[in-house]
Amino acid sequence: MNGQLPMFLDIHTHHPAGDQDVLAIENRHGGFGDAAASRYVSAGLHPWYIRPETLSDDLDALRKYATQHGVLAIGECGLDKLTKTDWHTQCLAFERQIALAEELEKPVIVHCVKAFEECLAFLKQTGVPVVFHGINNRLSVTRPVIDAGYFLSFGKALLHPNDAITEAFRAVPMEQLFLETDDTGADIREIYKTAAQLRNIPEKEIALQLETNFGKVFK
């Protein structure tokens, strides 16, 4: 990843990268034996899809896959109180993936639904960068993430924000900010444009700061 980064960075998407003006990190939650369609990926066991009976094998497969140079991060992984997946299994999988990220010295991309306190507890001693993705929560929920020094990534929620989302977005220090499209099919350019408008700053300022953030997190 030497040289000039592209202006647009999509740090979490479920669609193969196909735009030369966008550096996208495609997320994979399975198929770790298959070649990736994108140059850069993140790989993790999503709490929606993990199963107790296959967890050990799935973690082994993830470990082998995640050692590749193009795998920039572990995740998305985390905790979700709205999924039917057994809570103990979610916690075990999250804990093991945090340990893997530390072993490989790669950042963690966190999926968190109504479990911020629990996720933060697991991450408390983590030494690698942490990105909470898909933020669409009010500031009272995200403030502990900000205070912990972690990164927060916003996506389509910015395109039609309510007052709570706007407040939460504006409260995140620029040094802890990322943008993404996730599985929405939204245009990252529009998210950049809207993010700049909500901050009342030039779009180039956001682009340059996110490039700096990217360089710190995804080495």
Backbone as CSV, one residue per row, in Angstrom:
resi,resn,N_x,N_y,N_z,CA_x,CA_y,CA_z,C_x,C_y,C_z
1,MET,0.828,-1.180,0.000,0.000,0.000,0.000,0.877,1.250,0.000
2,ASN,1.945,1.198,-0.775,2.847,2.331,-0.832,2.299,3.387,-1.774
3,GLY,2.780,4.606,-1.602,2.359,5.660,-2.505,1.129,6.377,-2.008
4,GLN,0.565,7.160,-2.903,-0.569,8.005,-2.566,-1.844,7.183,-2.399
5,LEU,-2.492,7.335,-1.265,-3.777,6.679,-1.077,-4.835,7.374,-1.909
6,PRO,-5.843,6.654,-2.380,-6.932,7.307,-3.097,-7.698,8.220,-2.159
7,MET,-8.438,9.123,-2.739,-9.131,10.107,-1.921,-10.216,9.463,-1.075
8,PHE,-10.872,8.418,-1.608,-12.002,7.815,-0.908,-11.606,6.474,-0.303
9,LEU,-11.853,6.341,0.994,-11.547,5.118,1.725,-12.834,4.540,2.288
10,ASP,-13.124,3.321,1.914,-14.314,2.615,2.411,-13.800,1.475,3.270
11,ILE,-13.796,1.671,4.582,-13.079,0.708,5.428,-13.901,-0.532,5.764
12,HIS,-15.176,-0.567,5.331,-15.974,-1.759,5.606,-17.105,-1.866,4.592
13,THR,-16.971,-2.836,3.699,-18.009,-3.074,2.709,-18.166,-4.573,2.497
14,HIS,-19.359,-4.968,2.102,-19.616,-6.375,1.802,-19.662,-6.625,0.299
15,HIS,-19.218,-5.641,-0.464,-19.213,-5.757,-1.920,-17.779,-5.746,-2.432
16,PRO,-17.480,-6.558,-3.449,-16.119,-6.561,-4.001,-15.726,-5.178,-4.506
17,ALA,-14.469,-4.839,-4.286,-13.979,-3.538,-4.748,-13.949,-3.510,-6.271
18,GLY,-14.456,-2.419,-6.842,-14.481,-2.324,-8.296,-14.248,-0.926,-8.809
19,ASP,-13.923,-0.007,-7.920,-13.732,1.394,-8.281,-12.290,1.779,-7.983
20,GLN,-11.556,2.188,-9.011,-10.139,2.490,-8.828,-9.903,3.738,-7.979
21,ASP,-10.928,4.559,-7.826,-10.792,5.769,-7.022,-11.126,5.529,-5.547
22,VAL,-11.482,4.302,-5.218,-11.856,3.965,-3.846,-10.984,2.817,-3.354
23,LEU,-10.349,3.009,-2.215,-9.679,1.890,-1.571,-10.673,1.303,-0.584
24,ALA,-11.154,0.118,-0.902,-12.190,-0.516,-0.093,-11.641,-1.764,0.575
25,ILE,-12.078,-1.987,1.801,-11.766,-3.229,2.512,-13.028,-4.076,2.520
26,GLU,-12.993,-5.150,1.745,-14.151,-6.036,1.658,-14.173,-6.978,2.857
27,ASN,-15.312,-7.099,3.487,-15.441,-7.980,4.642,-15.837,-9.383,4.215
28,ARG,-15.226,-10.377,4.880,-15.574,-11.776,4.642,-15.854,-12.441,5.978
29,HIS,-16.947,-13.198,6.042,-17.279,-13.928,7.262,-17.277,-15.433,7.045
30,GLY,-16.801,-15.852,5.882,-16.720,-17.271,5.571,-15.989,-17.452,4.248
31,GLY,-15.938,-18.704,3.797,-15.243,-18.976,2.546,-13.770,-18.649,2.611
32,PHE,-13.161,-18.937,3.755,-11.774,-18.533,3.953,-10.790,-19.352,3.121
33,GLY,-11.265,-20.423,2.525,-10.396,-21.195,1.650,-10.402,-20.695,0.221
34,ASP,-11.281,-19.750,-0.083,-11.417,-19.240,-1.447,-10.611,-17.960,-1.632
35,ALA,-10.206,-17.721,-2.852,-9.486,-16.485,-3.148,-10.426,-15.289,-3.006
36,ALA,-9.907,-14.196,-2.509,-10.718,-12.992,-2.324,-10.903,-12.273,-3.660
37,ALA,-12.083,-11.673,-3.839,-12.359,-10.916,-5.056,-11.719,-9.535,-5.006
38,SER,-11.398,-9.067,-3.805,-10.839,-7.734,-3.631,-9.376,-7.819,-3.191
39,ARG,-8.664,-6.735,-3.413,-7.253,-6.700,-3.054,-7.056,-6.711,-1.552
40,TYR,-7.930,-5.984,-0.852,-7.828,-5.900,0.596,-9.120,-6.364,1.233
41,VAL,-8.994,-7.159,2.288,-10.170,-7.682,2.969,-9.971,-7.617,4.474
42,SER,-11.085,-7.697,5.172,-11.075,-8.025,6.596,-11.779,-9.357,6.732
43,ALA,-11.403,-10.129,7.714,-11.967,-11.472,7.854,-12.286,-11.748,9.313
44,GLY,-13.494,-12.237,9.548,-13.888,-12.541,10.916,-15.132,-13.385,10.970
45,LEU,-15.411,-13.922,12.142,-16.612,-14.723,12.373,-17.689,-13.803,12.924
46,HIS,-18.655,-13.489,12.084,-19.751,-12.581,12.428,-20.674,-13.267,13.430
47,PRO,-21.110,-12.543,14.460,-21.963,-13.185,15.472,-23.268,-13.760,14.928
48,TRP,-23.726,-13.300,13.790,-24.951,-13.872,13.220,-24.763,-15.304,12.756
49,TYR,-23.540,-15.646,12.361,-23.324,-16.905,11.641,-22.515,-17.941,12.402
50,ILE,-21.966,-17.593,13.557,-21.172,-18.577,14.286,-22.064,-19.642,14.922
51,ARG,-21.517,-20.853,15.008,-22.240,-21.978,15.597,-21.310,-22.730,16.540
52,PRO,-21.805,-23.147,17.695,-20.933,-23.830,18.666,-20.254,-25.062,18.090
53,GLU,-20.989,-25.824,17.276,-20.467,-27.092,16.799,-19.344,-26.936,15.770
54,THR,-19.229,-25.764,15.133,-18.180,-25.566,14.128,-17.181,-24.487,14.529
55,LEU,-17.343,-23.921,15.720,-16.545,-22.758,16.091,-15.051,-23.053,16.066
56,SER,-14.636,-24.166,16.609,-13.214,-24.484,16.661,-12.615,-24.577,15.259
57,ASP,-13.290,-25.288,14.355,-12.801,-25.417,12.978,-12.830,-24.073,12.263
58,ASP,-13.874,-23.296,12.498,-13.990,-21.989,11.842,-12.873,-21.052,12.295
59,LEU,-12.534,-21.108,13.570,-11.439,-20.284,14.079,-10.100,-20.712,13.474
60,ASP,-9.920,-22.011,13.298,-8.690,-22.507,12.673,-8.576,-22.015,11.230
61,ALA,-9.699,-22.083,10.509,-9.708,-21.623,9.124,-9.438,-20.119,9.041
62,LEU,-10.034,-19.369,9.960,-9.817,-17.925,10.007,-8.356,-17.608,10.282
63,ARG,-7.772,-18.322,11.214,-6.374,-18.078,11.569,-5.466,-18.242,10.346
64,LYS,-5.653,-19.317,9.609,-4.819,-19.569,8.426,-5.017,-18.472,7.378
65,TYR,-6.264,-18.089,7.186,-6.581,-17.085,6.170,-6.041,-15.710,6.561
66,ALA,-6.156,-15.376,7.840,-5.842,-14.024,8.306,-4.349,-13.715,8.291
67,THR,-3.520,-14.725,8.123,-2.082,-14.467,8.065,-1.665,-13.863,6.730
68,GLN,-2.529,-13.884,5.733,-2.188,-13.353,4.421,-2.016,-11.829,4.479
69,HIS,-1.150,-11.336,3.624,-0.827,-9.912,3.614,-2.047,-9.046,3.300
70,GLY,-2.916,-9.514,2.418,-4.072,-8.715,2.010,-5.190,-8.664,3.025
71,VAL,-5.093,-9.464,4.072,-6.098,-9.416,5.146,-5.638,-8.347,6.137
72,LEU,-6.296,-7.203,6.096,-5.829,-6.049,6.855,-6.361,-5.995,8.276
73,ALA,-7.445,-6.725,8.552,-8.060,-6.623,9.877,-8.811,-7.895,10.208
74,ILE,-9.040,-8.106,11.500,-9.877,-9.197,11.986,-11.267,-8.627,12.260
75,GLY,-12.270,-9.255,11.706,-13.639,-8.788,11.892,-14.354,-8.652,10.555
76,GLU,-15.623,-8.380,10.530,-16.240,-7.884,11.729,-16.545,-9.033,12.693
77,CYS,-16.315,-8.751,13.946,-16.617,-9.701,15.001,-17.142,-8.905,16.181
78,GLY,-17.841,-9.560,17.055,-18.365,-8.810,18.190,-19.545,-9.469,18.843
79,LEU,-20.438,-8.636,19.370,-21.576,-9.117,20.147,-22.857,-8.446,19.664
80,ASP,-23.922,-9.243,19.615,-25.200,-8.759,19.089,-26.325,-9.364,19.921
81,LYS,-27.015,-8.523,20.678,-28.080,-9.010,21.552,-29.396,-9.243,20.816
82,LEU,-29.447,-8.926,19.533,-30.674,-9.147,18.766,-30.630,-10.401,17.903
83,THR,-29.454,-11.024,17.797,-29.362,-12.246,17.015,-29.713,-13.457,17.880
84,LYS,-30.052,-14.555,17.229,-30.425,-15.772,17.949,-29.212,-16.593,18.377
85,THR,-28.041,-16.217,17.931,-26.836,-16.961,18.282,-26.629,-16.977,19.790
86,ASP,-26.301,-18.152,20.303,-26.058,-18.328,21.732,-25.057,-17.300,22.246
87,TRP,-25.401,-16.645,23.353,-24.567,-15.569,23.894,-23.176,-16.061,24.302
88,HIS,-23.109,-17.196,24.947,-21.810,-17.728,25.362,-20.921,-17.971,24.148
89,THR,-21.497,-18.477,23.073,-20.730,-18.725,21.851,-20.239,-17.415,21.258
90,GLN,-21.087,-16.405,21.263,-20.673,-15.087,20.777,-19.473,-14.564,21.564
91,CYS,-19.571,-14.667,22.876,-18.491,-14.155,23.730,-17.189,-14.910,23.502
92,LEU,-17.283,-16.222,23.393,-16.092,-17.037,23.182,-15.441,-16.698,21.839
93,ALA,-16.266,-16.581,20.801,-15.744,-16.261,19.476,-15.098,-14.881,19.453
94,PHE,-15.723,-13.917,20.107,-15.181,-12.556,20.147,-13.843,-12.539,20.877
95,GLU,-13.805,-13.203,22.016,-12.570,-13.255,22.804,-11.432,-13.881,22.010
96,ARG,-11.722,-14.967,21.309,-10.684,-15.660,20.535,-10.205,-14.792,19.360
97,GLN,-11.116,-14.049,18.762,-10.727,-13.216,17.619,-9.929,-11.989,18.057
98,ILE,-10.221,-11.465,19.218,-9.397,-10.386,19.766,-7.974,-10.903,19.994
99,ALA,-7.877,-12.092,20.558,-6.558,-12.695,20.798,-5.814,-12.922,19.484
100,LEU,-6.544,-13.350,18.446,-5.926,-13.563,17.135,-5.408,-12.241,16.563
101,ALA,-6.215,-11.201,16.690,-5.797,-9.884,16.198,-4.522,-9.422,16.894
102,GLU,-4.451,-9.658,18.188,-3.249,-9.266,18.926,-2.045,-10.097,18.494
103,GLU,-2.282,-11.379,18.287,-1.190,-12.255,17.852,-0.643,-11.820,16.494
104,LEU,-1.533,-11.460,15.580,-1.133,-11.077,14.222,-0.846,-9.586,14.098
105,GLU,-1.102,-8.850,15.183,-0.905,-7.399,15.206,-1.707,-6.709,14.098
106,LYS,-2.981,-7.086,14.041,-3.899,-6.482,13.081,-5.084,-5.881,13.838
107,PRO,-5.667,-4.811,13.300,-6.789,-4.169,13.990,-8.027,-5.052,14.027
108,VAL,-8.936,-4.690,14.911,-10.207,-5.397,15.062,-11.335,-4.492,14.584
109,ILE,-12.210,-5.034,13.742,-13.415,-4.312,13.326,-14.594,-4.934,14.066
110,VAL,-15.288,-4.109,14.845,-16.282,-4.608,15.796,-17.701,-4.382,15.305
111,HIS,-18.482,-5.460,15.364,-19.931,-5.422,15.181,-20.544,-5.406,16.574
112,CYS,-21.315,-4.379,16.868,-21.876,-4.250,18.213,-23.323,-3.794,18.134
113,VAL,-24.220,-4.615,18.635,-25.647,-4.267,18.676,-26.145,-4.429,20.106
114,LYS,-26.445,-3.295,20.735,-26.987,-3.253,22.101,-26.092,-3.981,23.102
115,ALA,-24.772,-3.917,22.846,-23.831,-4.614,23.724,-22.537,-3.822,23.875
116,PHE,-22.652,-2.509,23.897,-21.448,-1.678,23.965,-20.669,-1.915,25.260
117,GLU,-21.365,-2.007,26.366,-20.676,-2.219,27.639,-19.901,-3.527,27.625
118,GLU,-20.530,-4.572,27.100,-19.894,-5.886,27.077,-18.708,-5.909,26.098
119,CYS,-18.888,-5.312,24.923,-17.791,-5.259,23.959,-16.589,-4.514,24.534
120,LEU,-16.856,-3.391,25.174,-15.771,-2.602,25.746,-15.043,-3.368,26.849
121,ALA,-15.775,-4.174,27.595,-15.149,-4.979,28.645,-14.171,-5.996,28.049
122,PHE,-14.559,-6.643,26.947,-13.672,-7.602,26.301,-12.440,-6.925,25.717
123,LEU,-12.599,-5.684,25.270,-11.523,-4.978,24.579,-10.604,-4.205,25.515
124,LYS,-10.883,-4.229,26.796,-10.231,-3.337,27.742,-8.716,-3.418,27.706
125,GLN,-8.159,-4.603,27.567,-6.707,-4.775,27.587,-6.110,-4.919,26.190
126,THR,-6.916,-4.617,25.171,-6.470,-4.818,23.794,-5.415,-3.786,23.394
127,GLY,-4.357,-4.261,22.742,-3.293,-3.361,22.342,-3.314,-2.959,20.882
128,VAL,-4.179,-3.598,20.070,-4.256,-3.257,18.648,-5.366,-2.227,18.428
129,PRO,-5.348,-1.515,17.302,-6.419,-0.557,17.020,-7.781,-1.248,16.925
130,VAL,-8.816,-0.540,17.344,-10.176,-1.064,17.352,-11.089,-0.093,16.613
131,VAL,-11.891,-0.629,15.694,-12.852,0.178,14.944,-14.256,-0.372,15.186
132,PHE,-15.125,0.430,15.768,-16.540,0.082,15.869,-17.206,0.547,14.576
133,HIS,-17.742,-0.398,13.824,-18.278,-0.040,12.512,-19.797,0.138,12.569
134,GLY,-20.327,0.780,11.539,-21.778,0.914,11.390,-22.432,1.700,12.506
135,ILE,-21.803,2.768,12.945,-22.347,3.537,14.059,-23.620,4.267,13.636
136,ASN,-24.676,4.030,14.374,-25.943,4.749,14.159,-26.640,4.962,15.505
137,ASN,-25.809,5.253,16.514,-26.296,5.343,17.886,-26.179,6.762,18.409
138,ARG,-26.927,7.038,19.443,-26.868,8.358,20.076,-25.561,8.506,20.852
139,LEU,-25.236,9.735,21.183,-23.956,10.053,21.795,-23.782,9.394,23.159
140,SER,-24.842,9.273,23.936,-24.711,8.653,25.253,-24.242,7.204,25.152
141,VAL,-24.529,6.560,24.009,-24.097,5.177,23.790,-22.660,5.131,23.280
142,THR,-22.323,6.054,22.392,-20.999,6.014,21.766,-19.915,6.728,22.557
143,ARG,-20.290,7.547,23.510,-19.296,8.290,24.280,-18.238,7.388,24.916
144,PRO,-18.596,6.244,25.535,-17.552,5.375,26.101,-16.577,4.851,25.054
145,VAL,-17.033,4.656,23.821,-16.150,4.205,22.745,-15.159,5.314,22.401
146,ILE,-15.666,6.530,22.296,-14.800,7.684,22.033,-13.774,7.828,23.149
147,ASP,-14.247,7.765,24.396,-13.362,7.965,25.545,-12.296,6.879,25.650
148,ALA,-12.609,5.697,25.141,-11.634,4.599,25.159,-10.543,4.785,24.098
149,GLY,-10.727,5.767,23.209,-9.738,6.030,22.169,-9.901,5.186,20.926
150,TYR,-11.021,4.478,20.806,-11.258,3.639,19.645,-11.782,4.474,18.475
151,PHE,-11.783,3.860,17.301,-12.273,4.510,16.099,-13.748,4.177,15.887
152,LEU,-14.483,5.114,15.281,-15.896,4.916,14.995,-16.120,5.154,13.512
153,SER,-16.780,4.214,12.850,-17.011,4.302,11.414,-18.505,4.478,11.141
154,PHE,-18.810,5.508,10.356,-20.194,5.847,10.016,-20.445,5.554,8.544
155,GLY,-21.685,5.184,8.241,-22.038,4.869,6.872,-23.308,5.552,6.423
156,LYS,-24.223,4.761,5.905,-25.431,5.287,5.278,-26.285,6.094,6.251
157,ALA,-26.146,5.856,7.547,-26.926,6.606,8.531,-26.693,8.103,8.404
158,LEU,-25.544,8.503,7.858,-25.254,9.928,7.702,-26.057,10.565,6.577
159,LEU,-26.526,9.760,5.635,-27.210,10.329,4.473,-28.587,10.873,4.825
160,HIS,-29.212,10.307,5.848,-30.518,10.795,6.311,-30.518,10.780,7.840
161,PRO,-29.673,11.607,8.436,-29.484,11.513,9.885,-30.590,12.197,10.674
162,ASN,-30.890,11.623,11.835,-31.740,12.345,12.784,-30.827,13.174,13.689
163,ASP,-31.414,13.915,14.605,-30.622,14.801,15.454,-29.625,14.028,16.317
164,ALA,-30.033,12.835,16.772,-29.159,12.045,17.641,-27.919,11.564,16.893
165,ILE,-28.106,11.096,15.657,-26.974,10.641,14.854,-26.041,11.804,14.542
166,THR,-26.631,12.938,14.198,-25.822,14.112,13.882,-24.976,14.533,15.073
167,GLU,-25.580,14.543,16.246,-24.842,14.911,17.450,-23.702,13.932,17.712
168,ALA,-23.992,12.647,17.586,-22.965,11.628,17.832,-21.824,11.752,16.830
169,PHE,-22.161,11.972,15.569,-21.133,12.096,14.532,-20.239,13.300,14.778
170,ARG,-20.833,14.419,15.105,-20.049,15.635,15.325,-19.175,15.551,16.570
171,ALA,-19.524,14.670,17.490,-18.768,14.546,18.734,-17.510,13.699,18.588
172,VAL,-17.423,12.927,17.522,-16.255,12.060,17.335,-15.069,12.899,16.868
173,PRO,-13.959,12.858,17.577,-12.771,13.570,17.090,-12.394,13.077,15.702
174,MET,-11.952,13.987,14.860,-11.589,13.613,13.488,-10.514,12.523,13.479
175,GLU,-9.682,12.515,14.509,-8.599,11.533,14.589,-9.109,10.129,14.904
176,GLN,-10.409,9.996,15.198,-10.991,8.680,15.508,-12.103,8.308,14.533
177,LEU,-12.106,8.915,13.376,-13.238,8.783,12.453,-12.891,7.950,11.230
178,PHE,-13.861,7.136,10.791,-13.819,6.460,9.502,-15.201,6.516,8.856
179,LEU,-15.230,6.220,7.546,-16.489,6.148,6.801,-16.542,4.826,6.052
180,GLU,-17.756,4.359,5.771,-17.944,3.032,5.167,-19.272,2.957,4.435
181,THR,-19.439,1.887,3.652,-20.734,1.634,2.992,-21.416,0.390,3.546
182,ASP,-20.681,-0.496,4.215,-21.234,-1.728,4.780,-21.921,-2.539,3.677
183,ASP,-23.155,-2.989,3.899,-23.854,-3.809,2.899,-24.948,-3.019,2.182
184,THR,-24.883,-1.692,2.229,-26.002,-0.863,1.780,-26.022,-0.591,0.286
185,GLY,-24.866,-0.671,-0.365,-24.814,-0.274,-1.761,-24.736,1.238,-1.947
186,ALA,-24.595,1.968,-0.857,-24.468,3.424,-0.936,-23.134,3.792,-1.594
187,ASP,-23.058,5.018,-2.103,-21.849,5.523,-2.739,-20.983,6.197,-1.670
188,ILE,-19.757,5.731,-1.500,-18.885,6.297,-0.477,-18.629,7.781,-0.736
189,ARG,-18.700,8.191,-2.005,-18.511,9.609,-2.321,-19.601,10.457,-1.678
190,GLU,-20.828,9.958,-1.717,-21.938,10.696,-1.117,-21.804,10.754,0.407
191,ILE,-21.287,9.689,0.974,-21.085,9.672,2.430,-20.001,10.670,2.814
192,TYR,-18.923,10.735,2.045,-17.895,11.747,2.279,-18.484,13.155,2.188
193,LYS,-19.247,13.385,1.132,-19.829,14.709,0.896,-20.731,15.123,2.052
194,THR,-21.586,14.212,2.483,-22.506,14.508,3.577,-21.758,14.692,4.894
195,ALA,-20.737,13.870,5.107,-19.943,13.992,6.331,-19.318,15.382,6.424
196,ALA,-18.795,15.880,5.316,-18.198,17.218,5.304,-19.240,18.290,5.593
197,GLN,-20.418,18.129,5.032,-21.491,19.099,5.267,-21.912,19.103,6.728
198,LEU,-22.037,17.925,7.327,-22.438,17.838,8.732,-21.389,18.438,9.658
199,ARG,-20.132,18.375,9.246,-19.042,18.946,10.043,-18.798,20.419,9.702
200,ASN,-19.393,20.835,8.586,-19.198,22.203,8.105,-17.722,22.487,7.829
201,ILE,-17.082,21.535,7.147,-15.678,21.675,6.768,-15.532,21.226,5.317
202,PRO,-14.428,21.600,4.648,-14.211,21.139,3.273,-14.078,19.615,3.214
203,GLU,-14.580,19.045,2.144,-14.499,17.595,1.981,-13.054,17.117,1.982
204,LYS,-12.153,17.944,1.415,-10.747,17.569,1.359,-10.164,17.393,2.758
205,GLU,-10.658,18.176,3.708,-10.144,18.071,5.070,-10.472,16.714,5.680
206,ILE,-11.694,16.264,5.439,-12.067,14.926,5.917,-11.248,13.859,5.201
207,ALA,-11.095,14.014,3.882,-10.359,13.016,3.107,-8.924,12.880,3.603
208,LEU,-8.265,13.991,3.850,-6.879,13.949,4.309,-6.763,13.346,5.703
209,GLN,-7.710,13.682,6.587,-7.658,13.125,7.940,-7.914,11.629,7.930
210,LEU,-8.852,11.180,7.107,-9.136,9.745,7.042,-7.959,8.972,6.447
211,GLU,-7.233,9.598,5.523,-6.022,8.958,5.017,-5.006,8.776,6.144
212,THR,-4.869,9.802,6.973,-3.956,9.709,8.120,-4.407,8.613,9.074
213,ASN,-5.707,8.582,9.375,-6.250,7.551,10.271,-6.016,6.155,9.692
214,PHE,-6.235,6.040,8.390,-6.068,4.756,7.715,-4.633,4.264,7.861
215,GLY,-3.693,5.176,7.657,-2.289,4.796,7.761,-1.910,4.331,9.159
216,LYS,-2.549,4.891,10.173,-2.259,4.497,11.554,-2.842,3.127,11.890
217,VAL,-4.015,2.849,11.356,-4.744,1.636,11.757,-4.423,0.445,10.872
218,PHE,-4.517,0.633,9.561,-4.344,-0.475,8.620,-2.943,-0.413,8.020
219,LYS,-1.958,-0.862,8.765,-0.551,-0.667,8.386,-0.177,-1.538,7.204
